[in-house]
Amino acid sequence: MASAYHMVHYRYFKPHGKAGSTLEVLCRGALDSQNSGVALWQRVNDRVFDVPDVQNRKIVLNKVADLASAVFGEMCLLQSDGFQALLELTANNIQTSSITTAQIFNLQERAAPQNSQFIRGMIYWLAIKNHVFFVKTQSMTAENLRQYLDWLLKVRSSAALPATATLELQAEFDRSQVAGDIGEIRSLKVSGNSFPLSVQAAAKAPPTSTKFTQSAREYARRVMDKSAEFTQAVPIVEALFGKSKAKSLIESLGPNEYLSVDASVKVKGRRTEESREHMKALAGQLADLTDGKVQVEGKDGKLSDDDAILRTRMPFNLPHEGSNFLEFDNVADQLQEVYSRFVADGKISA
């Protein structure tokens, strides 16, 4: 049996609407909603959602199942236009310049066949109580999942959530790693395998910022052999996160905090109550931005070897070797296994 490892991401739903209604209950209720006596489970065309601000892209909740203890489904990101590049493996000799004749394979572009659309990404997700577990592939994001559930519960089924409600799916720090071991979180570090070229270039810019202390500069010099020289943190943060998320991070800083960048991004300094709340909100953004490690430091120590964001890698069965899809029933089993493991390990509450 072919298999592949994928990251299982975790989010927590902050309840809204009816008292005591969990996300699982709300999703089940939305899919139970009737139109001419037919439930939404049986109306796939009514489960198609237009992605906001992205032309010709839709998300369909395709396979979906009530597992009694959870609601599980697969979402497909569809594109109604565009072309698929192909290499035609028939050799041809052509003149590529005034002095060169080369043997090549022809390039082709093909539109999707009639009555079909290209799949640009997928998310497999499980809602169990207020816990959400999901695996994403290609161009799908956690925000796509949130947007779809927001539409499903507020627009497609108006009885589930009021239109004024804000559907939040909050990423969580792994409390079994960061709670009793290191004390109150005081700093956070995001690291990946390497910086993109644009970040390496930004790291070499001349010093202009007044936010860096002399000790921070000395620290940078001490680790130059292992990390990029830094003096302008903001351009590097923008290159890593994008301008809007960088702005959010900067606005979350307390009066005695500053940014430093080596082969990572850190928030350093003493935390304020307001900045702690901003940092909790940013946990979700940081979890979305990287499959690299998100690490934390606390007043009693630091987490140096493990990822502080609550997520884990799991093996999933493929229909066949090299497949772009995961086996539906196996994903359902594996995500329920992750839920049971997280509960047993004290990472989340049942």
Stockholm file with secondary structure:
# STOCKHOLM 1.0

chainA/1-350         MASAYHMVHYRYFKPHGKAGSTLEVLCRGALDSQNSGVALWQRVNDRVFDVPDVQNRKIVLNKVADLASAVFGEMCLLQSDGFQALLELTANNIQTSSITTAQIFNLQERAAPQNSQFIRGMIYWLAIKNHVFFVKTQSMTAENLRQYLDWLLKVRSSAALPATATLELQAEFDRSQVAGDIGEIRSLKVSGNSFPLSVQAAAKAPPTSTKFTQSAREYARRVMDKSAEFTQAVPIVEALFGKSKAKSLIESLGPNEYLSVDASVKVKGRRTEESREHMKALAGQLADLTDGKVQVEGKDGKLSDDDAILRTRMPFNLPHEGSNFLEFDNVADQLQEVYSRFVADGKISA
#=GR chainA/1-350 SS CCEEEEEEEEEEECCCSSTTCCHHHHHHHHHHCEETTEEGGGCGGGGEEECTTCTTEEEEEEEEEECSSCEEEEEEEEESSCCEEEEEEEEEEEECSSSCEEEEEEEEEECCCTTCCEEEEEEEEEEETTEEEEEEEETCCHHHHHHHHHHIIIIISTTTSCTTCCCCEECCBCHHHHSTTTCSEEEEEEECSCCCHHHHHHHTSCCCCSSCCHHHHHHHHHTTTTSCCCSCHHHHHHHHHCHHHHHHHHHTCCTTEEEEESSSEEEEECCCHHHHHHHHHHHHHHHHHCSSEEEEEETTEECCSSCCBSEEEEEEECSSTTCSSCCHHHHHHHHHHHHHHHHHTTSSCC
#=GC SS_cons         CCEEEEEEEEEEECCCSSTTCCHHHHHHHHHHCEETTEEGGGCGGGGEEECTTCTTEEEEEEEEEECSSCEEEEEEEEESSCCEEEEEEEEEEEECSSSCEEEEEEEEEECCCTTCCEEEEEEEEEEETTEEEEEEEETCCHHHHHHHHHHIIIIISTTTSCTTCCCCEECCBCHHHHSTTTCSEEEEEEECSCCCHHHHHHHTSCCCCSSCCHHHHHHHHHTTTTSCCCSCHHHHHHHHHCHHHHHHHHHTCCTTEEEEESSSEEEEECCCHHHHHHHHHHHHHHHHHCSSEEEEEETTEECCSSCCBSEEEEEEECSSTTCSSCCHHHHHHHHHHHHHHHHHTTSSCC
//
